[in-house]
């Protein structure tokens, strides 16, 4: 007889999500020689760790109930017009990409492309991402991809630390970089034993005192300056330079490669990926050819298959963590590949001319604001999309901004920054001019007299070379052409659309349609990460619920939601352990015991956290040799800092001992 719970759809979600009917379940249990799922679980999990009591979690919900609850949570967020910038900008996600990629399980359920023969579609798209970044940065090599701009800057510092000829010990970071970039570089550098000097690159930098530097181009306040002379001085002292860049700005600006930079990093977010309260977004790194074996992340290359046909594959994998382990260039593996694909396809959809129109329009809006707010003088007359003013009536400006539901970037008490983007309109500029000056200006009329060129970009910094000449960036500009191209790429991959993928790891597999749908709701997708907290109460509620659930599940008192990947989570955990020991006066505890069977990310992460890796042996079945673990712990007891265990193990076993 049908139960009341079944009538009320209590098991609707997990029944459909897992997809195993009663007949299939009975056959599977019979094959395994057990009578029920409960018996199977009790056999798989050692009795010493088996939890008999239920977790104290909210009751389950049907899909309809969960979506209704999420609607209520989303309504607690306030979507204001945001001009904060700082590396994040509003954009339009082309509907053809939204429907056919972001919301398409054929794209978001495929596994990491270790098996090239079933990953040709995504590999082609990721190769286009690399080509896009190479063209924009003027560099001969790029990866696909990294986690975010700030960690990409930290990775760039690590590359420079390994590759620079200078014997200096310190690294310089320009104070005009984005604040989050400075903070992450400082954290990463601490555990490499690298002092970080933060200051004015043009006034405070002594090239002989540093092995490298990180600069922002344009800087966080929007100012544009030619860094080539400074880069040359650093090179003369044996140092290397990384530039933090904006891909849309690079459509109009002279490339980092042409300026002499060694590395260019940045976020591809504004190429069609929503803000999403800070992520996920794909970052990038492009380098000189001689640095290509030093960079982190995936690199896609072109090869030939057994039949002599052009094929794509991951290249130069011997520098990666799954092979080199603690000797790897980084702990990063697959990083925001879906978002990298979206950014690449955004460039395919718009093409070089379309991107130039978007860049020029964005630049025009910034120029119009300076003209319309003529009673204010911008801090820099050279800019792309961001203008910073020093103001006197800050309180009045804040009040007018709140009245129009507009977010500005406040720098101290009397400086305000405004960043334009793809979505900015002439009406928006008029509102901004009123907010800043209390004067109503006919921006529509003024725009008619404005030249539509890059007038606020110095001639020496204007791009003169051609970009995005590859055929893919110049062919698929109609809905039908783009739709067919995306379908061809999708059909060259194997995903859960086609069948089961019996692989583990933390790579995203199936997210049900009901779980993916809210991602694109504007109340979630259009919130800037630095928006005032009162505008993100829905996010606060959701993150609070998730952290409470994870604390209950793990049995730990506190949870951080900041790490945006498993690799970053490992790093945060080991850094927490290192800080714990330091707080107790035992900073010397830097030995990390890691089983031989562990995923390569683990030893790579330990190295990044400044720890020495001691490998624990495993038996013939891949399980940890407990006797060897005891021996290694005893041998290193005076310097032992951490034991890093994957549980269940990488081969799926809950080990005892």
C-alpha positions as CSV (number, residue, x, y, z in Angstrom):
1,X,0.0,0.0,0.0
2,X,1.2,3.5,-0.8
3,X,2.3,5.3,2.4
4,X,1.3,8.8,3.4
5,X,4.9,10.0,3.0
6,X,4.9,8.8,-0.6
7,X,1.6,10.5,-1.3
8,X,3.1,13.8,0.1
9,X,6.1,13.4,-2.2
10,X,8.5,13.2,0.7
11,X,11.0,11.1,-1.3
12,X,10.4,12.8,-4.6
13,X,13.8,14.5,-4.9
14,X,16.2,11.8,-3.9
15,X,14.2,9.1,-5.7
16,X,14.5,11.0,-9.0
17,X,18.0,12.3,-8.4
18,X,19.6,9.0,-7.7
19,X,17.4,7.3,-10.3
20,X,17.5,3.7,-9.1
21,X,14.1,2.0,-9.1
22,X,13.2,-0.9,-6.8
23,X,14.0,-3.6,-9.5
24,X,17.4,-2.2,-10.2
25,X,18.1,-1.8,-6.4
26,X,17.2,-5.4,-5.8
27,X,19.5,-6.7,-8.5
28,X,22.4,-4.6,-7.3
29,X,21.9,-5.8,-3.7
30,X,21.7,-9.4,-4.8
31,X,24.9,-9.0,-6.8
32,X,26.6,-7.6,-3.7
33,X,25.2,-10.4,-1.5
34,X,23.4,-8.1,0.9
35,X,19.7,-7.8,1.7
36,X,19.3,-4.0,2.1
37,X,21.0,-0.7,1.6
38,X,21.3,-0.5,5.4
39,X,23.3,-3.8,5.5
40,X,25.5,-2.6,2.7
41,X,26.3,0.7,4.5
42,X,27.0,-1.1,7.8
43,X,29.4,-3.5,6.0
44,X,31.2,-0.6,4.3
45,X,31.6,1.7,7.3
46,X,33.6,0.4,10.4
47,X,31.5,0.0,13.5
48,X,33.8,2.3,15.4
49,X,32.7,5.3,13.3
50,X,29.2,4.3,12.4
51,X,26.6,6.9,13.4
52,X,23.4,5.3,14.7
53,X,21.6,8.6,15.5
54,X,20.1,10.9,12.9
55,X,21.7,14.2,12.1
56,X,20.0,17.2,13.6
57,X,19.1,18.8,10.3
58,X,16.0,20.5,9.0
59,X,13.4,18.1,7.6
60,X,13.6,17.2,3.8
61,X,11.7,19.2,1.3
62,X,10.2,18.5,-2.1
63,X,11.6,20.3,-5.1
64,X,8.7,22.6,-5.2
65,X,9.0,23.4,-1.5
66,X,12.8,23.9,-1.7
67,X,12.4,26.3,-4.7
68,X,9.7,28.2,-2.8
69,X,12.0,28.5,0.2
70,X,14.8,29.7,-2.1
71,X,12.5,32.3,-3.6
72,X,11.9,33.6,-0.1
73,X,15.6,33.7,0.6
74,X,16.4,35.4,-2.7
75,X,13.8,38.1,-1.9
76,X,15.9,39.0,1.1
77,X,18.7,40.2,-1.2
78,X,18.4,43.7,-2.7
79,X,19.6,44.2,-6.3
80,X,20.9,47.7,-6.6
81,X,22.7,49.3,-9.5
82,X,26.3,48.7,-8.6
83,X,29.4,50.6,-9.8
84,X,31.8,49.3,-7.1
85,X,34.3,47.6,-9.5
86,X,37.4,46.2,-7.8
87,X,37.7,43.5,-10.4
88,X,34.0,42.6,-10.6
89,X,31.6,44.1,-13.2
90,X,28.0,43.5,-14.3
91,X,27.6,42.0,-17.7
92,X,25.0,40.4,-20.0
93,X,25.1,36.6,-20.3
94,X,24.1,35.9,-23.9
95,X,20.9,33.8,-23.7
96,X,22.3,31.4,-26.3
97,X,25.1,30.7,-23.9
98,X,22.9,30.7,-20.8
99,X,20.5,28.1,-22.3
100,X,22.9,26.0,-24.2
101,X,25.9,25.9,-21.8
102,X,25.3,27.1,-18.2
103,X,21.9,25.4,-18.0
104,X,22.8,22.4,-20.1
105,X,23.8,19.2,-18.3
106,X,25.7,18.1,-21.4
107,X,28.2,20.9,-20.4
108,X,28.1,20.9,-16.7
109,X,28.1,17.2,-15.8
110,X,31.1,16.0,-17.8
111,X,34.2,14.9,-15.8
112,X,37.6,16.5,-15.7
113,X,39.1,16.0,-19.2
114,X,41.8,13.4,-18.2
115,X,40.4,11.2,-21.0
116,X,40.9,13.3,-24.1
117,X,39.0,11.0,-26.4
118,X,35.7,11.7,-24.6
119,X,36.4,15.4,-23.9
120,X,37.1,16.9,-27.3
121,X,34.3,19.5,-27.2
122,X,35.3,21.1,-23.9
123,X,39.0,20.8,-24.8
124,X,38.3,22.8,-27.9
125,X,36.4,25.4,-26.0
126,X,39.2,25.6,-23.3
127,X,41.8,26.0,-26.1
128,X,39.7,28.9,-27.3
129,X,39.9,30.4,-23.8
130,X,43.6,30.1,-23.9
131,X,43.8,31.7,-27.3
132,X,41.5,34.5,-26.2
133,X,43.7,35.2,-23.2
134,X,46.9,35.0,-25.3
135,X,45.6,37.5,-27.8
136,X,44.4,39.9,-25.2
137,X,47.5,39.8,-23.1
138,X,50.0,39.6,-26.0
139,X,51.6,36.5,-24.4
140,X,52.6,33.3,-26.2
141,X,51.1,30.9,-23.6
142,X,48.2,30.8,-21.2
143,X,46.4,28.3,-19.0
144,X,42.8,27.2,-18.7
145,X,42.2,28.3,-16.0
146,X,42.5,29.5,-12.3
147,X,40.1,30.0,-9.5
148,X,39.9,33.8,-9.1
149,X,42.0,36.9,-9.7
150,X,43.4,37.1,-6.2
151,X,44.6,33.6,-6.0
152,X,46.0,33.9,-9.6
153,X,48.1,36.8,-8.3
154,X,49.3,34.6,-5.5
155,X,50.2,32.0,-8.0
156,X,52.0,34.6,-10.1
157,X,54.1,35.6,-7.1
158,X,55.0,31.9,-6.6
159,X,56.1,31.5,-10.3
160,X,58.2,34.6,-10.0
161,X,59.8,33.3,-6.8
162,X,60.8,30.2,-8.6
163,X,62.0,31.8,-11.8
164,X,63.5,35.1,-11.1
165,X,67.3,35.5,-11.2
166,X,67.4,38.1,-8.5
167,X,68.7,36.9,-5.1
168,X,66.6,39.5,-3.2
169,X,64.1,38.0,-0.8
170,X,61.2,40.4,-0.9
171,X,58.3,40.8,-3.3
172,X,56.7,44.2,-4.1
173,X,53.0,44.8,-4.5
174,X,51.7,48.1,-5.7
175,X,49.3,49.7,-3.2
176,X,47.0,50.5,-6.2
177,X,46.2,46.8,-6.7
178,X,42.8,45.5,-5.7
179,X,42.7,45.1,-1.8
180,X,41.7,41.4,-2.0
181,X,44.7,40.8,-4.4
182,X,47.1,42.4,-1.9
183,X,45.7,40.3,1.0
184,X,46.0,37.0,-0.8
185,X,49.5,37.6,-2.0
186,X,50.5,38.5,1.6
187,X,48.9,35.2,2.9
188,X,50.6,33.1,0.2
189,X,53.9,34.8,0.6
190,X,54.0,34.3,4.4
191,X,54.3,30.5,4.1
192,X,56.9,30.7,1.5
193,X,58.9,32.9,3.9
194,X,58.7,35.9,1.5
195,X,58.5,39.4,2.9
196,X,55.9,41.5,1.0
197,X,56.4,45.3,0.5
198,X,53.3,47.2,-0.3
199,X,53.7,50.8,-1.6
200,X,53.6,53.2,-4.4
201,X,55.5,51.4,-7.3
202,X,56.6,54.7,-8.8
203,X,57.9,56.2,-5.6
204,X,58.7,53.4,-3.2
205,X,60.1,50.5,-5.3
206,X,63.8,49.8,-5.2
207,X,64.3,47.1,-7.9
208,X,67.5,45.8,-6.3
209,X,65.6,45.0,-3.1
210,X,63.0,42.7,-4.6
211,X,62.9,39.6,-6.8
212,X,59.7,40.7,-8.5
213,X,56.6,42.9,-8.4
214,X,52.9,42.8,-9.0
215,X,51.2,45.8,-10.6
216,X,47.6,46.5,-11.6
217,X,46.8,47.8,-15.2
218,X,44.5,49.8,-15.0
219,X,44.9,50.2,-11.2
220,X,42.1,49.6,-8.7
221,X,41.1,53.3,-8.8
222,X,40.9,53.3,-12.6
223,X,44.1,55.2,-13.3
224,X,46.1,54.3,-16.4
225,X,49.9,54.7,-16.5
226,X,52.6,53.3,-18.7
227,X,54.5,50.7,-16.6
228,X,57.0,49.8,-19.2
229,X,59.9,51.9,-17.8
230,X,59.3,50.4,-14.3
231,X,59.2,46.9,-15.7
232,X,62.5,47.5,-17.5
233,X,64.1,48.7,-14.2
234,X,63.0,45.6,-12.4
235,X,64.3,43.4,-15.3
236,X,67.6,45.1,-15.1
237,X,67.9,44.1,-11.4
238,X,67.1,40.4,-12.2
239,X,63.4,40.6,-11.2
240,X,60.2,39.6,-12.9
241,X,56.9,41.4,-13.1
242,X,53.2,40.3,-13.2
243,X,50.4,42.6,-14.2
244,X,46.8,42.3,-12.9
245,X,44.6,43.0,-16.0
246,X,41.0,43.4,-17.1
247,X,40.1,41.5,-20.3
248,X,37.7,44.1,-21.5
249,X,40.2,46.9,-21.0
250,X,42.8,44.9,-22.9
251,X,40.5,45.0,-26.0
252,X,41.5,48.7,-26.2
253,X,44.8,48.8,-24.2
254,X,48.4,48.0,-25.3
255,X,48.9,44.4,-24.1
256,X,51.0,43.4,-21.1
257,X,53.3,41.5,-23.5
258,X,54.0,44.6,-25.5
259,X,54.7,46.5,-22.2
260,X,57.4,43.9,-21.3
261,X,55.5,42.1,-18.5
262,X,56.5,38.5,-17.7
263,X,53.1,37.4,-16.5
264,X,49.5,38.7,-16.9
265,X,46.7,37.6,-14.6
266,X,43.1,38.6,-14.2
267,X,39.5,37.4,-14.0
268,X,37.4,36.6,-17.1
269,X,34.2,37.3,-15.1
270,X,32.9,40.2,-17.1
271,X,32.9,38.1,-20.3
272,X,29.4,36.9,-19.7
273,X,29.6,35.4,-16.2
274,X,27.2,36.9,-13.6
275,X,28.6,38.5,-10.4
276,X,27.1,35.9,-8.1
277,X,28.2,37.6,-4.9
278,X,31.8,36.9,-5.9
279,X,31.9,33.7,-7.9
280,X,32.4,31.2,-9.2
281,X,34.5,32.9,-12.0
282,X,37.4,31.8,-14.1
283,X,40.7,33.5,-13.7
284,X,43.6,33.3,-16.1
285,X,47.4,33.4,-16.3
286,X,49.4,34.2,-19.4
287,X,53.2,34.1,-19.5
288,X,56.4,34.4,-21.6
289,X,57.3,31.2,-23.4
290,X,60.2,30.3,-21.1
291,X,57.9,30.4,-18.0
292,X,55.3,28.0,-19.4
293,X,56.5,25.0,-17.4
294,X,56.3,27.0,-14.2
295,X,52.7,28.0,-14.4
296,X,49.8,26.3,-12.5
297,X,46.6,24.9,-13.8
298,X,45.6,23.1,-17.0
299,X,47.2,23.8,-20.4
300,X,45.3,22.5,-23.4
301,X,47.4,21.5,-26.5
302,X,46.8,20.4,-30.1
303,X,47.9,16.9,-31.1
304,X,46.9,14.2,-33.6
305,X,45.0,11.0,-32.9
306,X,45.7,7.5,-34.1
307,X,44.1,8.2,-37.4
308,X,46.1,11.3,-38.0
309,X,43.3,13.7,-37.2
310,X,43.7,16.9,-35.2
311,X,42.9,16.3,-31.6
312,X,43.1,18.2,-28.3
313,X,44.6,17.0,-25.0
314,X,45.9,18.3,-21.7
315,X,49.6,19.2,-22.2
316,X,52.7,19.5,-20.0
317,X,51.0,17.6,-17.2
318,X,54.3,16.6,-15.6
319,X,54.4,20.0,-13.8
320,X,50.9,19.3,-12.2
321,X,50.1,18.0,-8.7
322,X,48.6,14.7,-9.9
323,X,52.1,13.7,-11.1
324,X,54.7,15.8,-9.3
325,X,52.8,15.9,-6.0
326,X,54.8,18.1,-3.5
327,X,57.2,19.2,-6.3
328,X,54.3,20.5,-8.4
329,X,54.0,24.2,-9.5
330,X,50.7,24.5,-7.5
331,X,47.9,22.5,-5.9
332,X,45.4,23.8,-8.6
333,X,43.9,21.2,-10.9
334,X,40.6,21.8,-12.8
335,X,39.6,25.3,-11.9
336,X,36.3,26.9,-12.9
337,X,36.4,25.2,-16.3
338,X,32.6,25.7,-17.0
339,X,33.0,29.5,-16.4
340,X,36.2,29.5,-18.6
341,X,34.1,27.9,-21.3
342,X,31.4,30.6,-20.9
343,X,34.0,33.4,-21.1
344,X,35.6,31.9,-24.3
345,X,32.2,31.4,-25.9
346,X,31.2,35.0,-25.0
347,X,34.2,36.1,-27.1
348,X,33.2,33.6,-29.9
349,X,29.6,35.1,-29.8
350,X,30.7,38.7,-30.0
351,X,33.9,38.4,-32.0
352,X,36.6,41.0,-32.0
353,X,34.4,43.7,-33.4
354,X,31.6,43.0,-30.9
355,X,34.0,43.1,-28.0
356,X,35.5,46.4,-29.3
357,X,32.0,47.9,-29.4
358,X,31.3,46.8,-25.8
359,X,34.7,48.1,-24.6
360,X,34.3,51.5,-26.4
361,X,30.7,51.8,-25.1
362,X,31.9,51.1,-21.6
363,X,34.7,53.6,-22.0
364,X,32.3,56.2,-23.4
365,X,30.0,55.9,-20.4
366,X,33.0,56.7,-18.1
367,X,34.0,59.7,-20.3
368,X,30.4,61.0,-20.3
369,X,30.3,60.8,-16.5
370,X,33.4,62.9,-16.2
371,X,31.8,65.4,-18.5
372,X,28.4,65.4,-16.8
373,X,29.9,65.7,-13.3
374,X,32.2,68.6,-14.5
375,X,32.2,70.2,-11.1
376,X,34.4,67.3,-9.9
377,X,37.9,66.6,-11.0
378,X,38.9,62.9,-11.5
379,X,42.0,61.7,-9.7
380,X,43.3,60.6,-13.1
381,X,42.6,61.9,-16.6
382,X,43.7,58.6,-18.1
383,X,41.2,55.8,-17.5
384,X,39.2,53.0,-19.2
385,X,36.0,52.3,-17.2
386,X,36.7,53.5,-13.7
387,X,36.8,57.1,-12.4
388,X,37.7,58.1,-8.8
389,X,36.8,61.5,-7.5
390,X,37.7,63.4,-4.3
391,X,34.5,64.9,-3.0
392,X,33.5,67.4,-0.2
393,X,29.8,66.5,0.4
394,X,30.2,62.8,0.9
395,X,27.2,62.5,3.2
396,X,24.9,64.1,0.6
397,X,26.3,61.9,-2.1
398,X,25.7,58.8,0.0
399,X,22.1,59.9,0.6
400,X,21.4,60.6,-3.0
401,X,22.9,57.3,-4.0
402,X,20.7,55.4,-1.5
403,X,17.7,57.3,-2.9
404,X,18.4,55.9,-6.4
405,X,19.4,52.5,-5.1
406,X,23.0,52.9,-6.4
407,X,26.2,51.4,-4.9
408,X,29.4,53.4,-5.3
409,X,32.9,52.5,-4.0
410,X,33.9,54.6,-1.1
411,X,37.7,54.9,-0.5
412,X,38.2,56.5,2.9
413,X,35.9,59.3,3.9
414,X,36.1,61.6,0.8
415,X,37.0,59.5,-2.3
416,X,34.4,57.8,-4.4
417,X,35.0,55.4,-7.3
418,X,32.6,54.6,-10.1
419,X,33.1,51.7,-12.5
420,X,31.1,51.4,-15.7
421,X,30.3,48.1,-17.4
422,X,28.5,46.5,-20.3
423,X,25.1,47.1,-18.8
424,X,25.5,50.8,-18.1
425,X,23.1,53.1,-20.1
426,X,22.9,56.8,-20.8
427,X,20.1,57.0,-18.2
428,X,22.4,55.4,-15.6
429,X,25.1,58.0,-16.3
430,X,22.5,60.8,-15.8
431,X,21.6,59.3,-12.5
432,X,25.2,59.0,-11.4
433,X,25.9,62.6,-12.4
434,X,22.9,63.7,-10.2
435,X,24.1,61.5,-7.3
436,X,27.6,63.1,-7.5
437,X,26.7,66.7,-8.1
438,X,23.0,67.2,-7.4
439,X,22.6,68.6,-10.9
440,X,20.4,67.1,-13.6
441,X,22.3,66.8,-16.9
442,X,20.9,65.8,-20.3
443,X,23.4,63.0,-21.0
444,X,21.5,61.9,-24.1
445,X,22.2,65.3,-25.7
446,X,25.8,65.4,-24.6
447,X,26.5,61.9,-26.0
448,X,25.6,63.1,-29.5
449,X,28.6,65.4,-29.5
450,X,31.1,62.8,-28.1
451,X,33.6,61.0,-30.3
452,X,33.2,57.3,-29.9
453,X,36.9,56.6,-29.6
454,X,39.3,55.8,-26.8
455,X,39.8,59.4,-25.9
456,X,40.7,59.0,-22.3
457,X,43.3,56.3,-23.0
458,X,46.8,57.9,-23.8
459,X,47.9,57.3,-27.3
460,X,51.0,55.4,-26.1
461,X,48.7,52.9,-24.3
462,X,46.2,52.3,-27.1
463,X,46.1,48.8,-28.7
464,X,47.4,48.8,-32.3
465,X,47.6,45.1,-33.1
466,X,44.8,42.7,-34.3
467,X,43.2,40.3,-31.8
468,X,41.0,37.2,-32.0
469,X,41.8,36.3,-35.6
470,X,41.1,32.6,-35.2
471,X,38.2,31.5,-37.3
472,X,36.0,30.5,-34.3
473,X,35.9,34.1,-33.1
474,X,34.7,35.3,-36.5
475,X,32.1,32.8,-37.6
476,X,29.4,32.1,-35.0
477,X,27.5,35.4,-34.6
478,X,24.0,34.3,-35.5
479,X,21.7,32.4,-33.1
480,X,21.5,29.3,-35.3
481,X,25.2,29.2,-36.1
482,X,26.1,29.5,-32.4
483,X,23.5,27.0,-31.3
484,X,24.8,24.5,-33.8
485,X,28.4,25.1,-32.8
486,X,27.6,24.6,-29.1
487,X,25.7,21.4,-29.9
488,X,28.6,20.0,-32.0
489,X,31.0,20.7,-29.1
490,X,28.6,19.1,-26.6
491,X,28.2,16.0,-28.7
492,X,32.0,15.4,-28.8
493,X,32.0,15.0,-25.0
494,X,30.8,12.2,-22.7
495,X,28.7,13.4,-19.8
496,X,25.8,12.2,-17.6
497,X,23.6,13.0,-20.5
498,X,25.1,10.0,-22.2
499,X,25.6,7.6,-19.3
500,X,27.2,6.9,-16.0
501,X,30.7,8.3,-15.1
502,X,32.1,5.9,-12.4
503,X,34.8,8.3,-11.2
504,X,35.3,9.9,-7.9
505,X,37.1,13.0,-6.7
506,X,35.5,16.4,-6.0
507,X,34.7,17.3,-9.5
508,X,31.1,18.4,-10.0
509,X,28.8,15.7,-11.3
510,X,25.0,15.9,-11.5
511,X,23.4,19.0,-10.1
512,X,19.6,18.5,-10.6
513,X,17.8,21.1,-12.7
514,X,16.0,22.3,-9.6
515,X,19.4,23.0,-8.0
516,X,20.8,24.8,-11.0
517,X,17.8,27.1,-11.8
518,X,18.2,29.5,-8.8
519,X,21.9,30.2,-9.9
520,X,20.6,32.5,-12.6
521,X,17.9,34.3,-10.6
522,X,18.9,38.0,-10.5
523,X,18.5,38.2,-6.8
524,X,21.5,35.8,-6.6
525,X,23.4,36.4,-9.8
526,X,23.4,40.2,-9.7
527,X,24.8,40.8,-6.2
528,X,28.3,42.4,-6.0
529,X,30.7,40.7,-3.5
530,X,31.4,44.1,-1.9
531,X,27.8,45.3,-1.8
532,X,26.7,46.4,1.7
533,X,25.7,43.6,3.9
534,X,22.2,44.8,4.3
535,X,21.7,44.1,0.6
536,X,22.9,40.5,0.9
537,X,20.7,39.2,3.7
538,X,19.5,36.4,1.6
539,X,23.1,35.2,1.0
540,X,23.8,35.6,4.7
541,X,20.8,33.4,5.5
542,X,21.7,30.8,2.9
543,X,25.4,30.7,3.9
544,X,24.4,30.5,7.6
545,X,22.1,27.6,6.9
546,X,24.8,25.7,5.0
547,X,27.5,26.3,7.6
548,X,25.2,25.2,10.3
549,X,24.5,22.0,8.4
550,X,28.1,21.3,7.7
551,X,29.0,21.9,11.3
552,X,26.4,19.3,12.3
553,X,27.6,16.8,9.7
554,X,31.3,17.2,10.5
555,X,30.9,17.5,14.2
556,X,33.1,20.6,14.2
557,X,32.2,23.9,15.8
558,X,33.0,26.3,13.0
559,X,33.0,26.3,9.2
560,X,34.5,28.6,6.6
561,X,32.8,29.0,3.3
562,X,35.6,31.1,1.8
563,X,37.6,28.5,0.0
564,X,36.2,28.2,-3.6
565,X,37.7,24.8,-4.4
566,X,38.8,21.6,-2.7
567,X,42.5,22.7,-3.2
568,X,41.8,26.0,-1.5
569,X,40.0,24.3,1.3
570,X,43.0,22.1,1.9
571,X,45.2,25.1,1.9
572,X,43.0,27.0,4.4
573,X,42.9,23.9,6.6
574,X,46.7,23.5,6.7
575,X,47.2,27.3,7.2
576,X,44.8,27.1,10.1
577,X,46.9,24.3,11.6
578,X,50.1,26.3,11.1
579,X,48.6,29.4,12.8
580,X,47.3,27.2,15.7
581,X,50.8,25.9,16.3
582,X,52.3,29.4,16.0
583,X,49.8,30.7,18.5
584,X,50.9,28.0,20.9
585,X,54.6,28.9,20.5
586,X,55.3,25.9,18.3
587,X,55.7,27.4,14.9
588,X,58.5,24.8,14.2
589,X,55.9,22.1,13.8
590,X,56.0,21.8,10.0
591,X,55.9,18.1,9.3
592,X,52.8,16.9,7.5
593,X,52.3,13.1,7.3
594,X,50.5,12.2,4.0
595,X,49.7,8.6,2.8
596,X,51.3,7.4,-0.4
597,X,47.8,6.8,-1.8
598,X,46.7,10.5,-1.3
599,X,45.5,12.6,-4.2
600,X,48.4,14.7,-5.5
601,X,46.7,17.9,-4.4
602,X,47.5,17.0,-0.7
603,X,51.3,17.1,-0.8
604,X,51.2,20.0,-3.2
605,X,49.1,21.9,-0.7
606,X,51.3,21.0,2.2
607,X,54.3,22.5,0.3
608,X,52.4,25.7,-0.4
609,X,51.6,26.0,3.3
610,X,55.4,25.8,4.0
611,X,55.3,22.3,5.4
612,X,57.7,19.4,4.9
613,X,55.9,16.3,3.5
614,X,56.7,12.9,5.0
615,X,55.1,10.0,3.0
616,X,53.3,7.2,4.9
617,X,53.5,3.8,3.2
618,X,50.4,1.9,2.1
619,X,49.8,-1.8,1.8
620,X,49.2,-3.8,-1.4
621,X,45.5,-2.8,-1.3
622,X,46.3,0.9,-1.1
623,X,45.3,1.2,2.6
624,X,47.4,3.2,5.0
625,X,50.1,1.1,6.7
626,X,49.2,1.9,10.3
627,X,52.5,0.6,11.7
628,X,54.4,2.9,9.3
629,X,52.2,5.8,10.4
630,X,53.0,5.1,14.0
631,X,56.7,4.9,13.2
632,X,56.8,8.1,11.2
633,X,54.8,10.0,13.8
634,X,57.2,8.9,16.5
635,X,60.2,9.6,14.3
636,X,59.1,13.2,13.7
637,X,57.3,13.8,17.0
638,X,59.2,17.0,17.8
639,X,58.3,18.7,14.5
640,X,55.0,16.9,13.7
641,X,52.4,19.4,12.7
642,X,49.6,17.6,10.8
643,X,48.3,14.3,9.5
644,X,46.4,14.7,6.2
645,X,44.1,11.8,5.6
646,X,41.5,11.4,2.8
647,X,38.5,9.6,4.4
648,X,37.2,7.6,2.8
649,X,40.4,7.0,0.9
650,X,41.0,8.0,-2.7
651,X,39.9,4.4,-3.6
652,X,36.7,4.8,-1.6
653,X,37.4,2.7,1.5
654,X,36.7,3.7,5.1
655,X,39.9,2.3,6.6
656,X,40.2,1.0,10.2
657,X,43.2,1.4,12.5
